[in-house]
């Protein structure tokens, strides 16, 4: 890979990452959450059924102590509730509560609109390449984050 190409993509990635963090911090604030709480909720909501705090820690890469604080704040804000495991009453699970889609949809509307406007500028074949790039980059970042924890 030519160094100039790598540098251009690194700079684009850096700017994109910063803007994404700022956008999601603003969305989180409007939801009454911190950025970390918002993203932990997003990751947990993608899973099937209630989760243990340990599973949320695995999904987020946060310590179990930090996850306890996240769950406390999400519970106070009305996004989750703690429930007893029906198979093992000693175990506490975190259940994601139904979200008021109408209330929160406007927070994400501008991002969706911007994405649509940009994607319309690309042919279907170009969008496939962009999608492949995004998926492979996400996979590489995920592996870097979670595989490096064991090192």
One Martini backbone bead per residue (centre of mass of N, CA, C, O) as a GRO file, in nm:
protein
  151
    1UNK     BB    1   0.093   0.039   0.026
    2UNK     BB    2   0.084   0.353  -0.021
    3UNK     BB    3   0.145   0.599   0.202
    4UNK     BB    4  -0.050   0.817   0.084
    5UNK     BB    5  -0.304   0.645   0.094
    6UNK     BB    6  -0.303   0.572   0.391
    7UNK     BB    7  -0.312   0.867   0.490
    8UNK     BB    8  -0.582   0.947   0.365
    9UNK     BB    9  -0.752   0.727   0.510
   10UNK     BB   10  -0.673   0.805   0.796
   11UNK     BB   11  -0.791   1.091   0.787
   12UNK     BB   12  -1.080   1.011   0.717
   13UNK     BB   13  -1.122   0.826   0.961
   14UNK     BB   14  -1.074   1.037   1.177
   15UNK     BB   15  -1.300   1.233   1.096
   16UNK     BB   16  -1.535   1.032   1.101
   17UNK     BB   17  -1.505   0.946   1.394
   18UNK     BB   18  -1.543   1.221   1.524
   19UNK     BB   19  -1.823   1.282   1.404
   20UNK     BB   20  -1.964   1.033   1.523
   21UNK     BB   21  -1.918   1.098   1.817
   22UNK     BB   22  -2.061   1.373   1.816
   23UNK     BB   23  -2.336   1.278   1.720
   24UNK     BB   24  -2.382   1.063   1.952
   25UNK     BB   25  -2.356   1.261   2.184
   26UNK     BB   26  -2.601   1.430   2.106
   27UNK     BB   27  -2.808   1.207   2.109
   28UNK     BB   28  -2.760   1.111   2.397
   29UNK     BB   29  -2.828   1.377   2.536
   30UNK     BB   30  -3.130   1.378   2.425
   31UNK     BB   31  -3.175   1.094   2.591
   32UNK     BB   32  -3.010   1.110   2.874
   33UNK     BB   33  -2.711   1.024   2.787
   34UNK     BB   34  -2.430   0.881   2.734
   35UNK     BB   35  -2.229   0.762   2.499
   36UNK     BB   36  -2.178   0.488   2.633
   37UNK     BB   37  -2.471   0.417   2.701
   38UNK     BB   38  -2.579   0.429   2.413
   39UNK     BB   39  -2.390   0.206   2.291
   40UNK     BB   40  -2.463  -0.018   2.487
   41UNK     BB   41  -2.759  -0.025   2.410
   42UNK     BB   42  -2.719  -0.091   2.114
   43UNK     BB   43  -2.571  -0.361   2.152
   44UNK     BB   44  -2.786  -0.500   2.333
   45UNK     BB   45  -3.031  -0.467   2.128
   46UNK     BB   46  -2.901  -0.678   1.912
   47UNK     BB   47  -2.978  -0.885   2.099
   48UNK     BB   48  -3.114  -1.172   2.237
   49UNK     BB   49  -3.259  -1.089   2.487
   50UNK     BB   50  -3.154  -1.120   2.781
   51UNK     BB   51  -2.872  -0.999   2.979
   52UNK     BB   52  -2.579  -1.001   3.107
   53UNK     BB   53  -2.332  -0.814   3.230
   54UNK     BB   54  -2.109  -0.984   3.102
   55UNK     BB   55  -2.210  -0.958   2.810
   56UNK     BB   56  -2.192  -0.651   2.795
   57UNK     BB   57  -1.889  -0.645   2.843
   58UNK     BB   58  -1.815  -0.801   2.588
   59UNK     BB   59  -1.951  -0.607   2.377
   60UNK     BB   60  -1.790  -0.334   2.489
   61UNK     BB   61  -1.515  -0.371   2.676
   62UNK     BB   62  -1.603  -0.343   2.955
   63UNK     BB   63  -1.620  -0.349   3.266
   64UNK     BB   64  -1.822  -0.472   3.507
   65UNK     BB   65  -1.827  -0.212   3.672
   66UNK     BB   66  -1.908  -0.021   3.441
   67UNK     BB   67  -2.169  -0.174   3.364
   68UNK     BB   68  -2.324  -0.123   3.620
   69UNK     BB   69  -2.348   0.183   3.570
   70UNK     BB   70  -2.492   0.166   3.302
   71UNK     BB   71  -2.740   0.011   3.400
   72UNK     BB   72  -2.832   0.212   3.608
   73UNK     BB   73  -2.878   0.448   3.405
   74UNK     BB   74  -3.073   0.297   3.211
   75UNK     BB   75  -3.284   0.240   3.426
   76UNK     BB   76  -3.344   0.534   3.513
   77UNK     BB   77  -3.422   0.610   3.199
   78UNK     BB   78  -3.602   0.348   3.081
   79UNK     BB   79  -3.438   0.113   2.893
   80UNK     BB   80  -3.417  -0.083   3.145
   81UNK     BB   81  -3.427  -0.405   3.321
   82UNK     BB   82  -3.428  -0.604   3.595
   83UNK     BB   83  -3.413  -0.968   3.595
   84UNK     BB   84  -3.492  -1.280   3.659
   85UNK     BB   85  -3.392  -1.586   3.610
   86UNK     BB   86  -3.592  -1.859   3.543
   87UNK     BB   87  -3.354  -2.085   3.581
   88UNK     BB   88  -3.180  -1.870   3.775
   89UNK     BB   89  -3.253  -1.683   4.053
   90UNK     BB   90  -2.955  -1.566   4.104
   91UNK     BB   91  -2.988  -1.437   3.831
   92UNK     BB   92  -2.927  -1.135   3.651
   93UNK     BB   93  -3.102  -0.951   3.410
   94UNK     BB   94  -3.112  -0.762   3.103
   95UNK     BB   95  -3.380  -0.567   2.982
   96UNK     BB   96  -3.506  -0.444   2.699
   97UNK     BB   97  -3.698  -0.184   2.633
   98UNK     BB   98  -3.926  -0.042   2.472
   99UNK     BB   99  -3.913   0.195   2.222
  100UNK     BB  100  -3.985   0.524   2.131
  101UNK     BB  101  -3.967   0.578   1.808
  102UNK     BB  102  -4.100   0.859   1.769
  103UNK     BB  103  -3.916   1.011   1.972
  104UNK     BB  104  -3.619   0.916   1.832
  105UNK     BB  105  -3.614   0.944   1.519
  106UNK     BB  106  -3.527   1.250   1.483
  107UNK     BB  107  -3.227   1.204   1.580
  108UNK     BB  108  -3.166   1.020   1.299
  109UNK     BB  109  -3.261   1.163   1.035
  110UNK     BB  110  -3.009   1.324   0.934
  111UNK     BB  111  -2.827   1.078   0.893
  112UNK     BB  112  -3.004   0.930   0.689
  113UNK     BB  113  -3.018   1.157   0.482
  114UNK     BB  114  -2.714   1.187   0.429
  115UNK     BB  115  -2.668   0.898   0.333
  116UNK     BB  116  -2.861   0.903   0.097
  117UNK     BB  117  -2.733   1.139  -0.058
  118UNK     BB  118  -2.460   1.000  -0.098
  119UNK     BB  119  -2.545   0.721  -0.223
  120UNK     BB  120  -2.676   0.847  -0.485
  121UNK     BB  121  -2.375   0.907  -0.613
  122UNK     BB  122  -2.375   0.596  -0.643
  123UNK     BB  123  -2.342   0.311  -0.770
  124UNK     BB  124  -2.412  -0.007  -0.710
  125UNK     BB  125  -2.115  -0.100  -0.738
  126UNK     BB  126  -1.993   0.112  -0.549
  127UNK     BB  127  -2.158   0.034  -0.298
  128UNK     BB  128  -2.036  -0.246  -0.269
  129UNK     BB  129  -1.749  -0.148  -0.208
  130UNK     BB  130  -1.815   0.025   0.036
  131UNK     BB  131  -1.943  -0.200   0.201
  132UNK     BB  132  -1.698  -0.385   0.209
  133UNK     BB  133  -1.511  -0.188   0.347
  134UNK     BB  134  -1.680  -0.140   0.605
  135UNK     BB  135  -1.692  -0.436   0.697
  136UNK     BB  136  -1.383  -0.490   0.708
  137UNK     BB  137  -1.316  -0.262   0.904
  138UNK     BB  138  -1.499  -0.350   1.135
  139UNK     BB  139  -1.368  -0.628   1.172
  140UNK     BB  140  -1.081  -0.520   1.235
  141UNK     BB  141  -1.157  -0.347   1.479
  142UNK     BB  142  -1.290  -0.564   1.648
  143UNK     BB  143  -1.038  -0.745   1.665
  144UNK     BB  144  -0.854  -0.535   1.793
  145UNK     BB  145  -1.017  -0.487   2.049
  146UNK     BB  146  -1.078  -0.794   2.145
  147UNK     BB  147  -0.796  -0.935   2.099
  148UNK     BB  148  -0.617  -0.727   2.275
  149UNK     BB  149  -0.727  -0.799   2.563
  150UNK     BB  150  -0.552  -1.073   2.585
  151UNK     BB  151  -0.249  -0.943   2.571
   0.00000   0.00000   0.00000
